[in-house]
């Protein structure tokens, strides 16, 4: 199973594609922190996000997409723009019939570290323990996208186990 994990944003978009084999550890096929320029209009930035999502979806043909739910910041304008970016991201997936799953920051922390209140340092350390990364990542957004994909993988495993029990 191929899982596309997304840490949504319009300034920086965390993207990770992982493969969940029938047995063994997940494999990171691709990860990136896609950035738009603050000098571009918000509409140009949205166009770029849509194009990048289209490219990734076409290249990797994921079976499922997972993204982090919106964490409302104190800045309502930023929250609204991130919400609009999420709409573009979700649209690109659903128009290709890719199922979408959403996870809260607490669910992601719990799935990756076993503690829903973990900090960034612990999350990054656990990501390194759970998957092999070809190089060190420099942006939290990329680690967050990997963590979102791993959360979806864990939930898929739990669903499969429950289905086998039923």
C-alpha positions as CSV (number, residue, x, y, z in Angstrom):
1,X,0.0,0.0,0.0
2,X,1.2,3.5,-0.9
3,X,0.3,6.2,1.5
4,X,0.6,10.0,0.8
5,X,1.1,12.0,4.0
6,X,0.5,15.7,4.0
7,X,1.3,18.4,6.5
8,X,-0.8,21.2,5.0
9,X,0.2,24.8,4.5
10,X,0.3,27.4,1.8
11,X,3.8,28.7,2.7
12,X,5.3,25.3,3.3
13,X,3.7,22.0,2.4
14,X,5.1,18.8,4.0
15,X,4.8,15.9,1.6
16,X,5.7,12.2,2.3
17,X,5.0,9.1,0.3
18,X,5.6,5.8,2.1
19,X,5.1,2.2,1.2
20,X,3.5,-0.1,3.7
21,X,4.6,-3.6,2.9
22,X,2.6,-6.7,3.9
23,X,5.3,-7.3,6.5
24,X,8.1,-5.3,8.0
25,X,9.0,-1.6,8.3
26,X,7.5,1.2,6.2
27,X,9.7,2.6,3.5
28,X,9.9,6.3,2.6
29,X,9.7,6.6,-1.2
30,X,9.7,10.4,-1.3
31,X,9.5,13.3,1.0
32,X,9.9,17.1,0.6
33,X,9.0,20.4,2.0
34,X,7.4,22.3,-1.0
35,X,7.6,26.0,-0.5
36,X,5.8,28.9,-2.2
37,X,7.1,32.4,-2.4
38,X,5.7,35.1,-0.1
39,X,6.2,37.6,-3.0
40,X,3.6,35.7,-5.1
41,X,-0.1,36.4,-4.7
42,X,-2.1,33.9,-2.5
43,X,-3.9,32.7,-5.7
44,X,-0.6,32.0,-7.4
45,X,0.6,30.1,-4.3
46,X,-2.7,28.1,-4.4
47,X,-2.1,27.3,-8.0
48,X,1.4,26.1,-7.2
49,X,0.1,23.9,-4.4
50,X,-2.4,22.4,-6.7
51,X,0.2,21.7,-9.4
52,X,2.6,20.1,-6.9
53,X,-0.2,17.9,-5.4
54,X,-1.2,16.9,-8.9
55,X,2.4,16.0,-9.8
56,X,2.9,13.9,-6.6
57,X,-0.5,12.1,-7.0
58,X,0.2,11.3,-10.7
59,X,3.8,10.2,-10.0
60,X,3.2,7.9,-7.0
61,X,-0.5,7.0,-7.4
62,X,-1.1,6.5,-3.7
63,X,-3.8,4.2,-2.4
64,X,-4.7,6.6,0.3
65,X,-3.9,10.2,1.4
66,X,-3.6,11.3,5.0
67,X,-3.4,14.8,6.3
68,X,-3.2,16.6,9.6
69,X,-6.3,18.3,10.7
70,X,-6.3,22.1,10.9
71,X,-4.8,23.5,14.1
72,X,-6.5,26.9,14.5
73,X,-3.9,29.4,15.3
74,X,-4.4,32.7,17.0
75,X,-4.1,34.4,13.6
76,X,-7.4,33.8,11.9
77,X,-6.2,35.0,8.5
78,X,-3.5,32.4,8.5
79,X,-5.9,29.7,9.7
80,X,-8.3,30.6,6.8
81,X,-5.5,30.4,4.2
82,X,-4.3,27.1,5.5
83,X,-7.9,25.9,5.4
84,X,-8.2,27.0,1.8
85,X,-4.9,25.2,1.0
86,X,-6.3,22.0,2.6
87,X,-9.3,22.3,0.3
88,X,-7.1,22.4,-2.8
89,X,-5.1,19.4,-1.5
90,X,-8.2,17.4,-0.7
91,X,-9.7,18.3,-4.1
92,X,-6.7,17.0,-6.0
93,X,-6.9,13.6,-4.1
94,X,-10.7,13.1,-4.4
95,X,-10.8,13.9,-8.1
96,X,-8.5,10.9,-8.5
97,X,-10.7,8.7,-6.2
98,X,-7.9,8.6,-3.6
99,X,-9.5,8.1,-0.1
100,X,-8.6,10.8,2.4
101,X,-8.0,10.3,6.1
102,X,-7.5,13.1,8.6
103,X,-5.7,12.9,12.0
104,X,-5.3,15.4,14.8
105,X,-1.9,16.4,16.1
106,X,-2.6,14.4,19.2
107,X,-3.5,11.3,17.2
108,X,-0.3,11.6,15.2
109,X,1.9,12.1,18.3
110,X,0.2,9.1,19.9
111,X,0.7,6.9,16.9
112,X,4.4,7.8,16.4
113,X,5.6,8.2,20.0
114,X,3.0,6.5,22.2
115,X,2.4,9.9,23.9
116,X,-0.1,12.4,22.6
117,X,1.8,15.3,24.1
118,X,5.3,14.6,22.6
119,X,7.4,17.5,21.5
120,X,9.0,18.0,18.0
121,X,12.4,16.6,19.2
122,X,10.8,13.3,20.3
123,X,8.7,13.1,17.2
124,X,11.8,13.5,14.9
125,X,13.7,11.0,16.9
126,X,10.9,8.4,16.7
127,X,10.5,9.0,12.9
128,X,14.2,8.2,12.5
129,X,13.7,5.0,14.5
130,X,10.6,3.9,12.6
131,X,11.8,4.5,9.0
132,X,15.1,4.7,7.2
133,X,15.7,8.2,5.8
134,X,18.3,8.6,3.0
135,X,19.3,12.0,4.3
136,X,18.6,14.3,7.2
137,X,15.6,16.4,6.7
138,X,15.9,20.1,7.4
139,X,12.2,21.1,7.8
140,X,9.7,20.1,10.5
141,X,7.0,20.0,7.8
142,X,8.7,17.1,6.1
143,X,9.0,15.1,9.3
144,X,5.4,16.0,10.1
145,X,4.2,14.6,6.7
146,X,6.2,11.4,7.4
147,X,4.5,11.1,10.8
148,X,1.1,11.7,9.3
149,X,1.7,8.9,6.8
150,X,3.0,6.6,9.6
151,X,-0.2,7.3,11.6
152,X,-2.3,6.3,8.6
153,X,-0.3,3.1,8.2
154,X,-0.8,2.3,11.9
155,X,-4.5,2.9,11.6
156,X,-4.6,0.7,8.5
157,X,-2.9,-2.1,10.4
158,X,-5.3,-1.8,13.3
159,X,-8.3,-1.9,10.8
160,X,-6.9,-5.0,9.2
161,X,-6.3,-6.7,12.5
162,X,-9.9,-5.8,13.7
163,X,-11.3,-7.1,10.4
164,X,-9.5,-10.4,10.8
165,X,-10.9,-10.7,14.3
166,X,-14.5,-10.0,13.1
